[in-house]
Amino acid sequence: MNSFWIFDLPYSAWQPFLLGFGLGSIPFGYILTSLFAKTDIRSHGSGNVGATNVARVAGKKIAALTFFLDAGKGWAALSLAAQFFPEQSPLMTAAIGAVLGHVFTPFLNFKGGKGIATAFGALLYLAPFMATLGIVVWVCVFLFSRISSLSAMTAFLVITLAAIFSSALNLSFMVTLFMLVLFTHRENLGRLLRGEEKKI
């Protein structure tokens, strides 16, 4: 748990990564808005297929279902990987794969969501307390700011900082996950710095 997890991965770690990527790539936001709103979510709002944009296009109930299913992808990827690869490093690789699958889904020309719900689902499997901490932080920041992107980045920052003082999560893994969150929110971060990020 204390070593840099990427350099410890065996060749077989590609198998849980691909498992995670495959499950993570299912674009539930796109599917649900196509079914219930009869529209292509990519042509609305931010064009993102995550729960936040789904809420704008199809309402809160469909957005909540999208979040639940996207989180379920992360949890299911690790649950299945644990059956065949019980070591900690392959499980974390499956988590990264699930998030990347959601962000770069091949079903939508490699343009998906931002990976927040899927990452939370994976963390819920790896470290339920840390995931719960992140959700509490997200809710508190959102109630104060009404800005989803700020809430997400703050939540993962807090989890990453908490990993410094806890053995529940590998710190290098959390740094990797946090960097992914910053990457997918790079445009939001720019708008936040300019004071142009929209509230919900």
Secondary structure, DSSP 8 states (H G I E B T S, - for coil): --S-GGGG--GGGHHHHHHHHHHHT--HHHHHHHHHT-S-GGGSTT---SHHHHHHHH-HHHHHHHHHHHHHHHHHHHHHHHHH--SHHHHHHHHHHHHHHHHT-GGGTT----SHHHHHHHHHHH-HHHHHHHHHHHHHHHHHH--HHHHHHHHHHHHHHHHHS-SSS-HHHHHHHHHHHHHHTHHHHHHHHHT-----
